[in-house]
Amino acid sequence: MKKCHINLRELGIALLAPICITFVHGLIPSSLVSCVIIIILCGCIHHVYPWVFTTGDNRNNKNRTGTRSLSFLFYFCIFILIVITGLSLQLFSTGILNAIELHRPELLGSYRDMVRSSFSLNNGIFRVTTVMLLAPVCEELVFRGISLSSSRRAFTCRHSDAIAILSALLFALYHGNLVQFCYALPMGILLALLATWTSSLLPSILLHITINVSSYFTGMLPFALPHTGCILATGITSTAGFIALYLLLRRSGKSHKVS
């Protein structure tokens, strides 16, 4: 059995990346400016130290899979499944939050005020653009690009996919409140798994953008109602969509070559 070894330098990088993004957001009042700075910094790091965004698996998988190209239909199916999964995930979490607000509103505390101030179309084009596009790209570069890749290099274990939990935990803690922690943790696991299966940040960025964009509109949709049937339906849909993604990637024989 392969023993598990820990590389402390790589583990330090994995832990330092979320601390840095939190520091930059706290230092700069404008979320738009802070996201742009973080994206530029990640680009510079990738240019100077590209290994930070890769794992040892990437090189091995490239050698195994060769250069066989995939069809347009394959990528289109991946795109549709990611959008459906992201939308149903947002509907599922919104339904649960609406049910909590209906029966135990005191549990949400000031969370609803934060949501209204952050996820409103009346906040202006710059704020909306930041939440919809820049924040997902920024967070994926840091958490799935640097932190997850460093975590996978830090632990040389047989079941390396389990390391996605560490990345997801850091992602959940980054959000800074209990309510967001509860749904950011499973979402972080899914995003980390998707990035791991594809060895690319593009699918996780697309899923993250879909979730954030749909957060502005789910309150208007009838499926986000606090009813058990709606919650179960959206939960089953998101689960089925993610399973279909995994099976499609695995069946293609290119689960580490989506770019």
VENTA-V859733 format. One record per helix or strand of 2 or more residues. SS is the DSSP state (@ for helix, = for strand). FROM is the first residue (numbers start at 1). TO is the last residue. If there is no record, write none. Layout:
BEGIN
SS_FROM_TO / SS_FROM_TO
END
This chain:
BEGIN
@_8_27 / @_31_48 / @_50_53 / @_56_65 / @_72_103 / @_105_107 / @_111_118 / @_121_123 / @_125_154 / @_160_174 / @_178_198 / @_202_214 / @_218_220 / @_222_224 / @_228_252
END
